[in-house]
Amino acid sequence: MIFGEKTEEQKRVAELTREVKELRKELLASKLDKKQVEVQMKDLKDALELGGNLRQGYVDSQEHMAVARRGLINMMEDMNEIPIEDVKRDLDRLNGHLDQIFHECSIREDDPDFKSTADGLKNMAANMDKINLIMLRSELENLQALLEDTSEWRSPNFFALAYYLQHEEESKVGEMENEFRNSFLERYLEEHLMESLAMEANYAGCGEKLEHMIQHYIYA
């Protein structure tokens, strides 16, 4: 990077900072409580910045998961028809994608079922022989079931997740079922920030601006 050149992420943060300052100015111009507005604007900026990063991380993990799912299907179809060296090569490639699919709202790094299967596949790749080749299909079937189950999960509200992580321990929601966790996070965001902030923004005539900021910095 050329000295003095800003990265896209730096530009994004600078733009977000500017828009939050403008929103703050409009809210304060409507004679709203300054202390409350200051807290809300800090929470909003932090959650939008983190939420955008969480979403990008989720998108990246889902791309690796899709490649892994296609790869393991191809492996199960071809493994008995190709040399064992090629099976090892394909398994190494699959393991590389599996290392990239962890996310707070998908497969977590501390997931015991996935860790057991992934560790087993890495061990097989490191010690590939005829015996491991026979056992490989069973491990691939276990992996396929885990990935299929995860693929049915609804993607989270990244804004809600980011706001929650700014104020609470991640472990509190880590063990929740996917759908319950999503609804819990959305309620948490509404009760602790958005119910009052949206009301104030509408009162100040900048409700649409607030909605646009959330969409732009989380999903654009």
C-alpha positions in Angstrom: 0.0 0.0 0.0 1.3 3.5 -0.9 2.2 5.6 2.1 -0.8 7.8 3.0 -3.3 5.7 1.0 -6.3 4.6 3.0 -7.6 1.0 2.8 -11.2 0.4 1.9 -11.9 -0.5 5.6 -10.4 2.8 6.7 -12.5 4.7 4.2 -15.6 2.8 5.4 -14.9 3.7 9.1 -14.2 7.3 8.2 -17.5 7.5 6.3 -19.4 5.8 9.2 -17.9 8.3 11.7 -18.9 11.2 9.6 -22.5 10.0 9.2 -22.8 9.2 12.9 -21.7 12.8 13.7 -24.3 14.1 11.3 -27.0 12.0 12.9 -25.9 13.1 16.4 -26.1 16.7 15.3 -29.7 16.3 14.0 -30.8 14.5 17.2 -29.3 17.2 19.4 -30.9 19.9 17.3 -34.3 18.5 18.3 -33.5 19.1 22.0 -33.1 15.5 22.9 -31.2 14.5 26.0 -27.5 15.0 25.2 -26.1 12.4 27.5 -28.4 9.7 26.1 -27.7 10.7 22.5 -24.0 10.5 23.1 -24.3 6.9 24.5 -26.6 5.9 21.6 -24.3 7.3 19.0 -21.3 5.4 20.4 -23.3 2.2 20.6 -24.6 2.7 17.0 -21.2 3.4 15.5 -19.5 0.4 17.4 -22.3 -2.0 16.4 -22.4 -0.9 12.8 -18.6 -1.2 12.4 -18.5 -4.7 14.1 -21.7 -5.8 12.4 -20.3 -5.2 9.0 -17.2 -7.2 9.8 -19.2 -10.0 11.3 -21.3 -10.2 8.1 -18.3 -10.3 5.9 -16.8 -13.0 8.0 -20.0 -14.9 7.7 -20.1 -14.6 4.0 -16.5 -15.8 3.7 -17.2 -18.8 6.0 -20.3 -19.7 3.9 -18.3 -19.6 0.7 -15.8 -22.0 2.2 -18.6 -24.2 3.5 -20.2 -24.4 0.0 -16.9 -25.4 -1.5 -16.3 -28.0 1.2 -19.8 -29.5 0.7 -19.2 -29.9 -3.1 -15.7 -31.3 -2.4 -16.8 -34.0 -0.1 -19.6 -35.1 -2.4 -17.1 -35.4 -5.2 -14.7 -37.3 -2.9 -17.3 -39.8 -2.0 -18.1 -40.4 -5.6 -14.5 -40.7 -6.8 -12.5 -42.1 -3.9 -12.8 -45.7 -5.0 -11.8 -44.9 -8.6 -8.7 -42.8 -8.1 -5.2 -43.5 -6.7 -4.8 -43.1 -3.0 -2.4 -40.2 -3.6 -5.2 -38.3 -5.3 -7.6 -39.0 -2.4 -5.0 -37.5 0.0 -4.6 -34.4 -2.2 -8.4 -33.9 -2.3 -8.7 -34.5 1.4 -5.9 -31.9 2.1 -7.8 -29.4 0.0 -11.1 -30.2 1.8 -9.3 -29.7 5.2 -8.1 -26.3 4.1 -11.6 -25.1 3.5 -12.8 -26.6 6.8 -10.3 -24.5 8.6 -12.0 -21.4 7.2 -15.7 -22.0 8.0 -15.7 -21.1 11.7 -18.0 -18.2 12.6 -20.0 -17.1 15.7 -23.2 -17.7 13.9 -22.3 -20.9 12.0 -19.9 -23.7 13.1 -18.0 -22.5 16.1 -14.4 -23.4 16.8 -15.4 -25.1 20.1 -18.1 -27.2 18.5 -17.2 -30.7 19.8 -18.9 -32.7 17.0 -17.3 -30.8 14.2 -13.9 -30.7 16.0 -13.9 -34.4 16.4 -14.7 -35.0 12.7 -12.3 -32.4 11.4 -9.5 -33.7 13.6 -10.2 -37.2 12.3 -10.0 -36.1 8.7 -6.7 -34.3 9.3 -5.3 -37.4 11.0 -6.4 -39.5 8.0 -4.8 -37.1 5.5 -1.5 -37.2 7.5 -1.5 -41.0 7.6 -3.4 -42.0 4.4 -3.2 -45.7 3.8 -5.6 -48.5 2.7 -7.1 -48.8 6.2 -7.8 -45.0 6.6 -9.2 -45.0 3.0 -11.8 -47.6 4.1 -12.7 -45.5 7.2 -12.7 -42.2 5.3 -16.2 -42.6 3.8 -17.8 -42.9 7.2 -16.0 -39.7 8.4 -17.1 -37.9 5.2 -20.7 -38.9 5.8 -20.5 -37.5 9.3 -19.1 -34.3 7.9 -21.8 -34.1 5.3 -24.5 -34.4 7.9 -23.0 -31.7 10.0 -22.7 -29.3 7.1 -26.2 -30.0 5.8 -27.6 -29.3 9.2 -25.8 -26.0 9.5 -26.8 -24.9 5.9 -30.4 -24.8 7.0 -29.8 -22.2 9.7 -31.1 -18.7 9.1 -28.4 -16.1 8.8 -28.4 -13.8 11.9 -29.1 -10.1 12.4 -25.5 -9.0 12.4 -26.4 -5.6 13.8 -28.1 -7.2 16.7 -25.3 -9.7 17.2 -22.7 -6.9 17.2 -24.6 -4.8 19.6 -25.0 -7.7 22.0 -21.3 -8.6 21.8 -20.4 -5.0 22.7 -22.3 -5.4 26.0 -22.5 -9.1 27.0 -20.3 -12.2 27.1 -20.5 -14.2 23.9 -20.8 -17.4 25.9 -24.3 -16.5 27.0 -25.7 -17.1 23.5 -23.1 -19.5 22.3 -25.1 -22.6 23.4 -28.5 -21.4 22.2 -30.2 -23.0 19.3 -29.9 -21.0 16.1 -33.5 -19.7 15.7 -33.9 -19.0 19.4 -30.6 -17.1 19.5 -31.6 -15.0 16.5 -34.9 -14.0 18.0 -33.2 -13.4 21.4 -30.6 -11.0 19.8 -33.2 -9.1 17.9 -35.3 -8.6 21.1 -32.1 -7.5 23.0 -31.3 -4.9 20.4 -34.8 -3.6 20.3 -35.1 -3.3 24.1 -31.7 -1.8 24.8 -31.2 0.5 21.8 -33.5 0.6 18.8 -36.9 1.1 20.4 -35.8 4.4 21.9 -33.3 5.4 19.2 -35.8 4.9 16.3 -38.4 6.9 18.2 -36.0 9.7 18.7 -34.8 9.6 15.1 -38.4 9.8 13.8 -39.1 12.7 16.1 -36.0 14.5 14.8 -37.0 13.8 11.2 -34.0 11.5 10.5 -35.6 8.0 10.9 -35.0 7.1 7.2 -31.4 8.2 7.5 -30.9 5.8 10.5 -32.5 2.9 8.6 -30.3 3.6 5.6 -27.2 3.6 7.7 -28.0 0.2 9.2 -28.7 -1.3 5.8 -25.6 0.3 4.2 -23.0 -0.5 6.8 -24.3 -4.0 7.6 -25.4 -5.3 4.2 -23.9 -3.2 1.5 
